[in-house]
Each structure stands twice: as C-alpha cells, then as structure tokens.
Amino acid sequence: MMAITLHVQGMTCGHCKMAVTNALKELDGVKNVEVHLQEGIVDVDYDETKVSVEKLKEAIEEQGYDVK
Ligand SMILES: [Cu+2]
C-alpha cells in the first residue's frame, strides 16, 4: 500500500469533493480517499500493484480539475 497527496486545483464545493472522491474510488486498487477542499489537496491510499499515480491523476482530470 502507498499513500500520496495530490494537489488539485478547482475544487470549490461539496459537489467537487464528491466528484473527485467517487472518480478515485471507482478505480481498482484505491482504498481510501480524503479530500481537503480548503487546502486543495487529496490524500489517496492505494495499492501500487493495481493502480498507478498517472491513473489517479487522469481520473481527477477527467472530472475537470487540474492536478499539479
Ligand atoms: Cu464544486
């Protein structure tokens, strides 16, 4: 298991939080997602044998947010 903190731009409300959380949790290998709206960060616990950081970023970007 790995943990990563992603910096995500554009999340402003509860809807954004849910969109990002759900998109990540749909990925096989993602165990836990914690969105911190005010800080603009997303903490993800994931199984690195099942999902890559690139995939995590793509899932967020597909929802319309920029990942730094
Ligand atoms: Cu929003």
N, CA, C, O and the ligand as a Tripos MOL2 file, in Angstrom:
@<TRIPOS>MOLECULE
protein
  273   271    69     0     0
PROTEIN
NO_CHARGES

@<TRIPOS>ATOM
      1 N           0.8350   -1.2090    0.0000 N.3       1 MET1
      2 CA          0.0000    0.0000    0.0000 C.3       1 MET1
      3 C           0.8660    1.2530    0.0000 C.2       1 MET1
      4 O           1.9190    1.3220    0.6340 O.2       1 MET1
      5 N           0.3720    2.2370   -0.7400 N.am      2 MET2
      6 CA          1.0740    3.5120   -0.8240 C.3       2 MET2
      7 C           0.0880    4.6260   -0.4710 C.2       2 MET2
      8 O          -1.1240    4.4690   -0.6120 O.2       2 MET2
      9 N           0.6290    5.7450   -0.0140 N.am      3 ALA3
     10 CA         -0.1930    6.9240    0.2450 C.3       3 ALA3
     11 C           0.4240    8.0850   -0.5210 C.2       3 ALA3
     12 O           1.6420    8.2590   -0.5430 O.2       3 ALA3
     13 N          -0.4460    8.8800   -1.1510 N.am      4 ILE4
     14 CA          0.0580   10.0340   -1.8810 C.3       4 ILE4
     15 C          -0.8440   11.2230   -1.6100 C.2       4 ILE4
     16 O          -2.0430   11.0710   -1.3780 O.2       4 ILE4
     17 N          -0.2540   12.4000   -1.6440 N.am      5 THR5
     18 CA         -1.0220   13.6290   -1.5310 C.3       5 THR5
     19 C          -0.9430   14.3540   -2.8640 C.2       5 THR5
     20 O           0.1390   14.7320   -3.3130 O.2       5 THR5
     21 N          -2.0950   14.5430   -3.4910 N.am      6 LEU6
     22 CA         -2.1600   15.2400   -4.7710 C.3       6 LEU6
     23 C          -2.6850   16.6530   -4.5610 C.2       6 LEU6
     24 O          -3.5940   16.8820   -3.7630 O.2       6 LEU6
     25 N          -2.0950   17.5960   -5.2920 N.am      7 HIS7
     26 CA         -2.5680   18.9720   -5.2210 C.3       7 HIS7
     27 C          -3.5050   19.2040   -6.3960 C.2       7 HIS7
     28 O          -3.1050   19.1260   -7.5580 O.2       7 HIS7
     29 N          -4.7650   19.4930   -6.0700 N.am      8 VAL8
     30 CA         -5.7980   19.5940   -7.0980 C.3       8 VAL8
     31 C          -6.3890   20.9970   -7.1120 C.2       8 VAL8
     32 O          -6.8120   21.5270   -6.0850 O.2       8 VAL8
     33 N          -6.4060   21.5880   -8.3210 N.am      9 GLN9
     34 CA         -6.9370   22.9430   -8.4520 C.3       9 GLN9
     35 C          -8.3690   22.9120   -8.9720 C.2       9 GLN9
     36 O          -8.7070   22.0990   -9.8330 O.2       9 GLN9
     37 N          -9.2040   23.7970   -8.4480 N.am     10 GLY10
     38 CA        -10.5490   23.9640   -8.9840 C.3      10 GLY10
     39 C         -11.6570   23.3690   -8.1460 C.2      10 GLY10
     40 O         -12.8300   23.5250   -8.4840 O.2      10 GLY10
     41 N         -11.3200   22.6930   -7.0640 N.am     11 MET11
     42 CA        -12.3680   22.1260   -6.2060 C.3      11 MET11
     43 C         -12.8860   23.2290   -5.2820 C.2      11 MET11
     44 O         -12.1220   23.8440   -4.5380 O.2      11 MET11
     45 N         -14.1930   23.4660   -5.3440 N.am     12 THR12
     46 CA        -14.7270   24.5870   -4.5770 C.3      12 THR12
     47 C         -15.8570   24.2230   -3.6160 C.2      12 THR12
     48 O         -16.1450   24.9800   -2.6890 O.2      12 THR12
     49 N         -16.4910   23.0860   -3.8240 N.am     13 CYS13
     50 CA        -17.6740   22.8040   -3.0040 C.3      13 CYS13
     51 C         -17.8450   21.3120   -2.7660 C.2      13 CYS13
     52 O         -17.0220   20.5010   -3.1890 O.2      13 CYS13
     53 N         -18.9080   20.9720   -2.0940 N.am     14 GLY14
     54 CA        -19.1760   19.5800   -1.7690 C.3      14 GLY14
     55 C         -19.3370   18.7070   -2.9990 C.2      14 GLY14
     56 O         -18.9840   17.5280   -2.9940 O.2      14 GLY14
     57 N         -19.8810   19.3080   -4.0600 N.am     15 HIS15
     58 CA        -20.0370   18.5360   -5.2920 C.3      15 HIS15
     59 C         -18.6770   18.1470   -5.8610 C.2      15 HIS15
     60 O         -18.4700   17.0130   -6.2940 O.2      15 HIS15
     61 N         -17.7690   19.0940   -5.8520 N.am     16 CYS16
     62 CA        -16.4130   18.8190   -6.3530 C.3      16 CYS16
     63 C         -15.7830   17.7020   -5.5250 C.2      16 CYS16
     64 O         -15.1660   16.7770   -6.0540 O.2      16 CYS16
     65 N         -15.9570   17.8170   -4.2410 N.am     17 LYS17
     66 CA        -15.3950   16.8360   -3.3250 C.3      17 LYS17
     67 C         -15.9120   15.4310   -3.6400 C.2      17 LYS17
     68 O         -15.1480   14.4670   -3.6870 O.2      17 LYS17
     69 N         -17.2260   15.3390   -3.8540 N.am     18 MET18
     70 CA        -17.8350   14.0470   -4.1570 C.3      18 MET18
     71 C         -17.3930   13.5290   -5.5250 C.2      18 MET18
     72 O         -17.1320   12.3380   -5.6890 O.2      18 MET18
     73 N         -17.3110   14.4390   -6.5110 N.am     19 ALA19
     74 CA        -16.9300   14.0390   -7.8660 C.3      19 ALA19
     75 C         -15.5320   13.4240   -7.8590 C.2      19 ALA19
     76 O         -15.2970   12.3780   -8.4640 O.2      19 ALA19
     77 N         -14.6140   14.0860   -7.1700 N.am     20 VAL20
     78 CA        -13.2360   13.6010   -7.1090 C.3      20 VAL20
     79 C         -13.1590   12.2990   -6.3060 C.2      20 VAL20
     80 O         -12.4980   11.3430   -6.7110 O.2      20 VAL20
     81 N         -13.8410   12.2820   -5.1720 N.am     21 THR21
     82 CA        -13.8270   11.0880   -4.3260 C.3      21 THR21
     83 C         -14.3670    9.8760   -5.0750 C.2      21 THR21
     84 O         -13.7610    8.8050   -5.0630 O.2      21 THR21
     85 N         -15.5160   10.0570   -5.7290 N.am     22 ASN22
     86 CA        -16.1340    8.9330   -6.4380 C.3      22 ASN22
     87 C         -15.2980    8.4630   -7.6180 C.2      22 ASN22
     88 O         -15.1740    7.2620   -7.8580 O.2      22 ASN22
     89 N         -14.7290    9.4030   -8.3510 N.am     23 ALA23
     90 CA        -13.9200    9.0420   -9.5160 C.3      23 ALA23
     91 C         -12.7250    8.1940   -9.0850 C.2      23 ALA23
     92 O         -12.3610    7.2310   -9.7600 O.2      23 ALA23
     93 N         -12.1250    8.5570   -7.9640 N.am     24 LEU24
     94 CA        -10.9640    7.8100   -7.4850 C.3      24 LEU24
     95 C         -11.3720    6.4480   -6.9310 C.2      24 LEU24
     96 O         -10.7100    5.4400   -7.1790 O.2      24 LEU24
     97 N         -12.4620    6.4330   -6.1820 N.am     25 LYS25
     98 CA        -12.8830    5.1750   -5.5620 C.3      25 LYS25
     99 C         -13.3480    4.1450   -6.5810 C.2      25 LYS25
    100 O         -13.3750    2.9480   -6.2930 O.2      25 LYS25
    101 N         -13.7180    4.6130   -7.7830 N.am     26 GLU26
    102 CA        -14.1150    3.6820   -8.8420 C.3      26 GLU26
    103 C         -12.9240    2.8920   -9.3690 C.2      26 GLU26
    104 O         -13.0950    1.8260   -9.9600 O.2      26 GLU26
    105 N         -11.7300    3.4080   -9.1560 N.am     27 LEU27
    106 CA        -10.5390    2.7320   -9.6620 C.3      27 LEU27
    107 C         -10.1940    1.5240   -8.7960 C.2      27 LEU27
    108 O         -10.2110    1.5890   -7.5670 O.2      27 LEU27
    109 N          -9.8820    0.4300   -9.4680 N.am     28 ASP28
    110 CA         -9.4740   -0.7630   -8.7500 C.3      28 ASP28
    111 C          -8.1350   -0.4790   -8.0700 C.2      28 ASP28
    112 O          -7.1990   -0.0040   -8.7120 O.2      28 ASP28
    113 N          -8.0470   -0.7650   -6.7960 N.am     29 GLY29
    114 CA         -6.7930   -0.5570   -6.0760 C.3      29 GLY29
    115 C          -6.8030    0.6500   -5.1620 C.2      29 GLY29
    116 O          -5.9180    0.8010   -4.3190 O.2      29 GLY29
    117 N          -7.8100    1.5240   -5.3230 N.am     30 VAL30
    118 CA         -7.8990    2.6940   -4.4490 C.3      30 VAL30
    119 C          -8.6310    2.2980   -3.1650 C.2      30 VAL30
    120 O          -9.7720    1.8380   -3.2020 O.2      30 VAL30
    121 N          -7.9560    2.4850   -2.0390 N.am     31 LYS31
    122 CA         -8.5180    2.0250   -0.7720 C.3      31 LYS31
    123 C          -9.2150    3.1360    0.0020 C.2      31 LYS31
    124 O         -10.2600    2.9180    0.6170 O.2      31 LYS31
    125 N          -8.6330    4.3200   -0.0330 N.am     32 ASN32
    126 CA         -9.2250    5.4050    0.7320 C.3      32 ASN32
    127 C          -8.9210    6.7530    0.0780 C.2      32 ASN32
    128 O          -7.8380    6.9700   -0.4650 O.2      32 ASN32
    129 N          -9.9060    7.6520    0.1460 N.am     33 VAL33
    130 CA         -9.7400    8.9840   -0.4470 C.3      33 VAL33
    131 C         -10.2000   10.0240    0.5740 C.2      33 VAL33
    132 O         -11.2750    9.9170    1.1620 O.2      33 VAL33
    133 N          -9.3620   11.0180    0.7590 N.am     34 GLU34
    134 CA         -9.6890   12.1030    1.6880 C.3      34 GLU34
    135 C          -9.4560   13.4290    0.9570 C.2      34 GLU34
    136 O          -8.3230   13.7750    0.6220 O.2      34 GLU34
    137 N         -10.5570   14.1690    0.7140 N.am     35 VAL35
    138 CA        -10.4320   15.4520    0.0260 C.3      35 VAL35
    139 C         -10.4530   16.5850    1.0470 C.2      35 VAL35
    140 O         -11.3520   16.6710    1.8840 O.2      35 VAL35
    141 N          -9.4430   17.4530    0.9600 N.am     36 HIS36
    142 CA         -9.3980   18.6290    1.8310 C.3      36 HIS36
    143 C          -9.6130   19.8490    0.9360 C.2      36 HIS36
    144 O          -8.6800   20.3570    0.3130 O.2      36 HIS36
    145 N         -10.8620   20.3050    0.8870 N.am     37 LEU37
    146 CA        -11.2460   21.3810   -0.0290 C.3      37 LEU37
    147 C         -10.4450   22.6540    0.1680 C.2      37 LEU37
    148 O          -9.9270   23.2170   -0.7970 O.2      37 LEU37
    149 N         -10.3390   23.1090    1.3930 N.am     38 GLN38
    150 CA         -9.7020   24.4000    1.6570 C.3      38 GLN38
    151 C          -8.2320   24.4080    1.2740 C.2      38 GLN38
    152 O          -7.7110   25.4070    0.7780 O.2      38 GLN38
    153 N          -7.5750   23.2920    1.5090 N.am     39 GLU39
    154 CA         -6.1530   23.1960    1.1810 C.3      39 GLU39
    155 C          -5.9360   22.8320   -0.2850 C.2      39 GLU39
    156 O          -4.8370   22.9900   -0.8150 O.2      39 GLU39
    157 N          -6.9990   22.3400   -0.9420 N.am     40 GLY40
    158 CA         -6.8610   21.9120   -2.3320 C.3      40 GLY40
    159 C          -6.0120   20.6680   -2.4710 C.2      40 GLY40
    160 O          -5.2710   20.5100   -3.4410 O.2      40 GLY40
    161 N          -6.1250   19.7900   -1.4970 N.am     41 ILE41
    162 CA         -5.3450   18.5560   -1.5720 C.3      41 ILE41
    163 C          -6.2240   17.3210   -1.4310 C.2      41 ILE41
    164 O          -7.2870   17.3480   -0.8100 O.2      41 ILE41
    165 N          -5.7390   16.2380   -2.0300 N.am     42 VAL42
    166 CA         -6.4470   14.9600   -1.9730 C.3      42 VAL42
    167 C          -5.4520   13.8970   -1.5250 C.2      42 VAL42
    168 O          -4.4350   13.6620   -2.1770 O.2      42 VAL42
    169 N          -5.7630   13.2680   -0.4130 N.am     43 ASP43
    170 CA         -4.9290   12.1710    0.0770 C.3      43 ASP43
    171 C          -5.5260   10.8600   -0.4220 C.2      43 ASP43
    172 O          -6.7230   10.6130   -0.2720 O.2      43 ASP43
    173 N          -4.6840   10.0300   -1.0140 N.am     44 VAL44
    174 CA         -5.1650    8.7550   -1.5480 C.3      44 VAL44
    175 C          -4.3100    7.6160   -1.0180 C.2      44 VAL44
    176 O          -3.0810    7.6660   -1.0760 O.2      44 VAL44
    177 N          -4.9700    6.5930   -0.5040 N.am     45 ASP45
    178 CA         -4.2910    5.3540   -0.1360 C.3      45 ASP45
    179 C          -4.6020    4.3580   -1.2390 C.2      45 ASP45
    180 O          -5.7690    4.1170   -1.5510 O.2      45 ASP45
    181 N          -3.5660    3.7790   -1.8300 N.am     46 TYR46
    182 CA         -3.8090    2.8880   -2.9610 C.3      46 TYR46
    183 C          -2.8060    1.7470   -2.9980 C.2      46 TYR46
    184 O          -1.7360    1.7910   -2.3910 O.2      46 TYR46
    185 N          -3.2080    0.7190   -3.7450 N.am     47 ASP47
    186 CA         -2.3600   -0.4530   -3.9390 C.3      47 ASP47
    187 C          -1.5570   -0.2190   -5.2190 C.2      47 ASP47
    188 O          -2.1100   -0.2140   -6.3180 O.2      47 ASP47
    189 N          -0.2690   -0.0290   -5.0630 N.am     48 GLU48
    190 CA          0.5570    0.3430   -6.2230 C.3      48 GLU48
    191 C           0.7060   -0.7930   -7.2400 C.2      48 GLU48
    192 O           1.1840   -0.5710   -8.3530 O.2      48 GLU48
    193 N           0.2970   -2.0070   -6.8590 N.am     49 THR49
    194 CA          0.3530   -3.1080   -7.8260 C.3      49 THR49
    195 C          -0.8860   -3.1170   -8.7230 C.2      49 THR49
    196 O          -0.9280   -3.8230   -9.7310 O.2      49 THR49
    197 N          -1.8960   -2.3230   -8.3460 N.am     50 LYS50
    198 CA         -3.1450   -2.3270   -9.1230 C.3      50 LYS50
    199 C          -3.4090   -1.0220   -9.8570 C.2      50 LYS50
    200 O          -4.0780   -1.0130  -10.8900 O.2      50 LYS50
    201 N          -2.8880    0.0750   -9.3310 N.am     51 VAL51
    202 CA         -3.1850    1.3620   -9.9500 C.3      51 VAL51
    203 C          -1.9710    2.2870   -9.8240 C.2      51 VAL51
    204 O          -1.2530    2.2680   -8.8250 O.2      51 VAL51
    205 N          -1.7660    3.0970  -10.8690 N.am     52 SER52
    206 CA         -0.6060    4.0000  -10.8800 C.3      52 SER52
    207 C          -1.0270    5.4210  -10.5110 C.2      52 SER52
    208 O          -2.2080    5.7660  -10.5420 O.2      52 SER52
    209 N          -0.0430    6.2240  -10.1660 N.am     53 VAL53
    210 CA         -0.3110    7.6290   -9.8550 C.3      53 VAL53
    211 C          -0.8900    8.3250  -11.0880 C.2      53 VAL53
    212 O          -1.7600    9.1900  -10.9810 O.2      53 VAL53
    213 N          -0.3870    7.9270  -12.2640 N.am     54 GLU54
    214 CA         -0.9040    8.5200  -13.5050 C.3      54 GLU54
    215 C          -2.4010    8.2860  -13.6400 C.2      54 GLU54
    216 O          -3.1460    9.1750  -14.0530 O.2      54 GLU54
    217 N          -2.8310    7.0840  -13.2890 N.am     55 LYS55
    218 CA         -4.2610    6.7520  -13.3660 C.3      55 LYS55
    219 C          -5.0680    7.5970  -12.3870 C.2      55 LYS55
    220 O          -6.1710    8.0490  -12.6960 O.2      55 LYS55
    221 N          -4.5010    7.8000  -11.2060 N.am     56 LEU56
    222 CA         -5.1960    8.6190  -10.2010 C.3      56 LEU56
    223 C          -5.3760   10.0330  -10.7510 C.2      56 LEU56
    224 O          -6.4560   10.6170  -10.6620 O.2      56 LEU56
    225 N          -4.3040   10.5670  -11.3180 N.am     57 LYS57
    226 CA         -4.3590   11.9280  -11.8620 C.3      57 LYS57
    227 C          -5.3570   12.0280  -13.0100 C.2      57 LYS57
    228 O          -6.1200   12.9890  -13.1080 O.2      57 LYS57
    229 N          -5.3360   11.0160  -13.8740 N.am     58 GLU58
    230 CA         -6.2630   11.0140  -15.0160 C.3      58 GLU58
    231 C          -7.7090   11.0350  -14.5490 C.2      58 GLU58
    232 O          -8.5420   11.7530  -15.1030 O.2      58 GLU58
    233 N          -8.0000   10.2390  -13.5210 N.am     59 ALA59
    234 CA         -9.3800   10.1590  -13.0310 C.3      59 ALA59
    235 C          -9.8470   11.5170  -12.5180 C.2      59 ALA59
    236 O         -11.0030   11.8920  -12.7110 O.2      59 ALA59
    237 N          -8.9620   12.2450  -11.8730 N.am     60 ILE60
    238 CA         -9.3000   13.5790  -11.3640 C.3      60 ILE60
    239 C          -9.4620   14.5550  -12.5140 C.2      60 ILE60
    240 O         -10.4000   15.3520  -12.5390 O.2      60 ILE60
    241 N          -8.5380   14.4880  -13.4680 N.am     61 GLU61
    242 CA         -8.5800   15.4130  -14.5980 C.3      61 GLU61
    243 C          -9.8210   15.2020  -15.4480 C.2      61 GLU61
    244 O         -10.3640   16.1520  -16.0120 O.2      61 GLU61
    245 N         -10.2720   13.9490  -15.5400 N.am     62 GLU62
    246 CA        -11.4870   13.6530  -16.3050 C.3      62 GLU62
    247 C         -12.7070   14.3340  -15.6930 C.2      62 GLU62
    248 O         -13.7030   14.5730  -16.3760 O.2      62 GLU62
    249 N         -12.6200   14.6420  -14.4060 N.am     63 GLN63
    250 CA        -13.7270   15.3410  -13.7410 C.3      63 GLN63
    251 C         -13.6310   16.8550  -13.9270 C.2      63 GLN63
    252 O         -14.5150   17.6000  -13.5030 O.2      63 GLN63
    253 N         -12.5620   17.2930  -14.5580 N.am     64 GLY64
    254 CA        -12.4290   18.7170  -14.8740 C.3      64 GLY64
    255 C         -11.5370   19.5220  -13.9510 C.2      64 GLY64
    256 O         -11.5980   20.7520  -13.9350 O.2      64 GLY64
    257 N         -10.7090   18.8310  -13.1820 N.am     65 TYR65
    258 CA         -9.8300   19.5350  -12.2440 C.3      65 TYR65
    259 C          -8.3730   19.3490  -12.6470 C.2      65 TYR65
    260 O          -8.0010   18.3370  -13.2400 O.2      65 TYR65
    261 N          -7.5710   20.3250  -12.3220 N.am     66 ASP66
    262 CA         -6.1510   20.2390  -12.6530 C.3      66 ASP66
    263 C          -5.3690   19.6540  -11.4760 C.2      66 ASP66
    264 O          -5.5430   20.0590  -10.3270 O.2      66 ASP66
    265 N          -4.5110   18.7000  -11.7930 N.am     67 VAL67
    266 CA         -3.6530   18.0940  -10.7780 C.3      67 VAL67
    267 C          -2.2420   18.6090  -10.9870 C.2      67 VAL67
    268 O          -1.7070   18.5620  -12.0940 O.2      67 VAL67
    269 N          -1.6500   19.0980   -9.9180 N.am     68 LYS68
    270 CA         -0.2850   19.6030  -10.0340 C.3      68 LYS68
    271 C           0.7070   18.5400   -9.6220 C.2      68 LYS68
    272 O           1.9140   18.7780   -9.6530 O.2      68 LYS68
    273 CU        -17.9720   22.2240   -6.7140 Cu       69 CU69
@<TRIPOS>BOND
     1     1     2 1
     2     2     3 1
     3     3     4 2
     4     3     5 am
     5     5     6 1
     6     6     7 1
     7     7     8 2
     8     7     9 am
     9     9    10 1
    10    10    11 1
    11    11    12 2
    12    11    13 am
    13    13    14 1
    14    14    15 1
    15    15    16 2
    16    15    17 am
    17    17    18 1
    18    18    19 1
    19    19    20 2
    20    19    21 am
    21    21    22 1
    22    22    23 1
    23    23    24 2
    24    23    25 am
    25    25    26 1
    26    26    27 1
    27    27    28 2
    28    27    29 am
    29    29    30 1
    30    30    31 1
    31    31    32 2
    32    31    33 am
    33    33    34 1
    34    34    35 1
    35    35    36 2
    36    35    37 am
    37    37    38 1
    38    38    39 1
    39    39    40 2
    40    39    41 am
    41    41    42 1
    42    42    43 1
    43    43    44 2
    44    43    45 am
    45    45    46 1
    46    46    47 1
    47    47    48 2
    48    47    49 am
    49    49    50 1
    50    50    51 1
    51    51    52 2
    52    51    53 am
    53    53    54 1
    54    54    55 1
    55    55    56 2
    56    55    57 am
    57    57    58 1
    58    58    59 1
    59    59    60 2
    60    59    61 am
    61    61    62 1
    62    62    63 1
    63    63    64 2
    64    63    65 am
    65    65    66 1
    66    66    67 1
    67    67    68 2
    68    67    69 am
    69    69    70 1
    70    70    71 1
    71    71    72 2
    72    71    73 am
    73    73    74 1
    74    74    75 1
    75    75    76 2
    76    75    77 am
    77    77    78 1
    78    78    79 1
    79    79    80 2
    80    79    81 am
    81    81    82 1
    82    82    83 1
    83    83    84 2
    84    83    85 am
    85    85    86 1
    86    86    87 1
    87    87    88 2
    88    87    89 am
    89    89    90 1
    90    90    91 1
    91    91    92 2
    92    91    93 am
    93    93    94 1
    94    94    95 1
    95    95    96 2
    96    95    97 am
    97    97    98 1
    98    98    99 1
    99    99   100 2
   100    99   101 am
   101   101   102 1
   102   102   103 1
   103   103   104 2
   104   103   105 am
   105   105   106 1
   106   106   107 1
   107   107   108 2
   108   107   109 am
   109   109   110 1
   110   110   111 1
   111   111   112 2
   112   111   113 am
   113   113   114 1
   114   114   115 1
   115   115   116 2
   116   115   117 am
   117   117   118 1
   118   118   119 1
   119   119   120 2
   120   119   121 am
   121   121   122 1
   122   122   123 1
   123   123   124 2
   124   123   125 am
   125   125   126 1
   126   126   127 1
   127   127   128 2
   128   127   129 am
   129   129   130 1
   130   130   131 1
   131   131   132 2
   132   131   133 am
   133   133   134 1
   134   134   135 1
   135   135   136 2
   136   135   137 am
   137   137   138 1
   138   138   139 1
   139   139   140 2
   140   139   141 am
   141   141   142 1
   142   142   143 1
   143   143   144 2
   144   143   145 am
   145   145   146 1
   146   146   147 1
   147   147   148 2
   148   147   149 am
   149   149   150 1
   150   150   151 1
   151   151   152 2
   152   151   153 am
   153   153   154 1
   154   154   155 1
   155   155   156 2
   156   155   157 am
   157   157   158 1
   158   158   159 1
   159   159   160 2
   160   159   161 am
   161   161   162 1
   162   162   163 1
   163   163   164 2
   164   163   165 am
   165   165   166 1
   166   166   167 1
   167   167   168 2
   168   167   169 am
   169   169   170 1
   170   170   171 1
   171   171   172 2
   172   171   173 am
   173   173   174 1
   174   174   175 1
   175   175   176 2
   176   175   177 am
   177   177   178 1
   178   178   179 1
   179   179   180 2
   180   179   181 am
   181   181   182 1
   182   182   183 1
   183   183   184 2
   184   183   185 am
   185   185   186 1
   186   186   187 1
   187   187   188 2
   188   187   189 am
   189   189   190 1
   190   190   191 1
   191   191   192 2
   192   191   193 am
   193   193   194 1
   194   194   195 1
   195   195   196 2
   196   195   197 am
   197   197   198 1
   198   198   199 1
   199   199   200 2
   200   199   201 am
   201   201   202 1
   202   202   203 1
   203   203   204 2
   204   203   205 am
   205   205   206 1
   206   206   207 1
   207   207   208 2
   208   207   209 am
   209   209   210 1
   210   210   211 1
   211   211   212 2
   212   211   213 am
   213   213   214 1
   214   214   215 1
   215   215   216 2
   216   215   217 am
   217   217   218 1
   218   218   219 1
   219   219   220 2
   220   219   221 am
   221   221   222 1
   222   222   223 1
   223   223   224 2
   224   223   225 am
   225   225   226 1
   226   226   227 1
   227   227   228 2
   228   227   229 am
   229   229   230 1
   230   230   231 1
   231   231   232 2
   232   231   233 am
   233   233   234 1
   234   234   235 1
   235   235   236 2
   236   235   237 am
   237   237   238 1
   238   238   239 1
   239   239   240 2
   240   239   241 am
   241   241   242 1
   242   242   243 1
   243   243   244 2
   244   243   245 am
   245   245   246 1
   246   246   247 1
   247   247   248 2
   248   247   249 am
   249   249   250 1
   250   250   251 1
   251   251   252 2
   252   251   253 am
   253   253   254 1
   254   254   255 1
   255   255   256 2
   256   255   257 am
   257   257   258 1
   258   258   259 1
   259   259   260 2
   260   259   261 am
   261   261   262 1
   262   262   263 1
   263   263   264 2
   264   263   265 am
   265   265   266 1
   266   266   267 1
   267   267   268 2
   268   267   269 am
   269   269   270 1
   270   270   271 1
   271   271   272 2
@<TRIPOS>SUBSTRUCTURE
     1 MET1         2 RESIDUE 1 A MET
     2 MET2         6 RESIDUE 1 A MET
     3 ALA3        10 RESIDUE 1 A ALA
     4 ILE4        14 RESIDUE 1 A ILE
     5 THR5        18 RESIDUE 1 A THR
     6 LEU6        22 RESIDUE 1 A LEU
     7 HIS7        26 RESIDUE 1 A HIS
     8 VAL8        30 RESIDUE 1 A VAL
     9 GLN9        34 RESIDUE 1 A GLN
    10 GLY10       38 RESIDUE 1 A GLY
    11 MET11       42 RESIDUE 1 A MET
    12 THR12       46 RESIDUE 1 A THR
    13 CYS13       50 RESIDUE 1 A CYS
    14 GLY14       54 RESIDUE 1 A GLY
    15 HIS15       58 RESIDUE 1 A HIS
    16 CYS16       62 RESIDUE 1 A CYS
    17 LYS17       66 RESIDUE 1 A LYS
    18 MET18       70 RESIDUE 1 A MET
    19 ALA19       74 RESIDUE 1 A ALA
    20 VAL20       78 RESIDUE 1 A VAL
    21 THR21       82 RESIDUE 1 A THR
    22 ASN22       86 RESIDUE 1 A ASN
    23 ALA23       90 RESIDUE 1 A ALA
    24 LEU24       94 RESIDUE 1 A LEU
    25 LYS25       98 RESIDUE 1 A LYS
    26 GLU26      102 RESIDUE 1 A GLU
    27 LEU27      106 RESIDUE 1 A LEU
    28 ASP28      110 RESIDUE 1 A ASP
    29 GLY29      114 RESIDUE 1 A GLY
    30 VAL30      118 RESIDUE 1 A VAL
    31 LYS31      122 RESIDUE 1 A LYS
    32 ASN32      126 RESIDUE 1 A ASN
    33 VAL33      130 RESIDUE 1 A VAL
    34 GLU34      134 RESIDUE 1 A GLU
    35 VAL35      138 RESIDUE 1 A VAL
    36 HIS36      142 RESIDUE 1 A HIS
    37 LEU37      146 RESIDUE 1 A LEU
    38 GLN38      150 RESIDUE 1 A GLN
    39 GLU39      154 RESIDUE 1 A GLU
    40 GLY40      158 RESIDUE 1 A GLY
    41 ILE41      162 RESIDUE 1 A ILE
    42 VAL42      166 RESIDUE 1 A VAL
    43 ASP43      170 RESIDUE 1 A ASP
    44 VAL44      174 RESIDUE 1 A VAL
    45 ASP45      178 RESIDUE 1 A ASP
    46 TYR46      182 RESIDUE 1 A TYR
    47 ASP47      186 RESIDUE 1 A ASP
    48 GLU48      190 RESIDUE 1 A GLU
    49 THR49      194 RESIDUE 1 A THR
    50 LYS50      198 RESIDUE 1 A LYS
    51 VAL51      202 RESIDUE 1 A VAL
    52 SER52      206 RESIDUE 1 A SER
    53 VAL53      210 RESIDUE 1 A VAL
    54 GLU54      214 RESIDUE 1 A GLU
    55 LYS55      218 RESIDUE 1 A LYS
    56 LEU56      222 RESIDUE 1 A LEU
    57 LYS57      226 RESIDUE 1 A LYS
    58 GLU58      230 RESIDUE 1 A GLU
    59 ALA59      234 RESIDUE 1 A ALA
    60 ILE60      238 RESIDUE 1 A ILE
    61 GLU61      242 RESIDUE 1 A GLU
    62 GLU62      246 RESIDUE 1 A GLU
    63 GLN63      250 RESIDUE 1 A GLN
    64 GLY64      254 RESIDUE 1 A GLY
    65 TYR65      258 RESIDUE 1 A TYR
    66 ASP66      262 RESIDUE 1 A ASP
    67 VAL67      266 RESIDUE 1 A VAL
    68 LYS68      270 RESIDUE 1 A LYS
    69 CU69       273 GROUP 0 **** ****
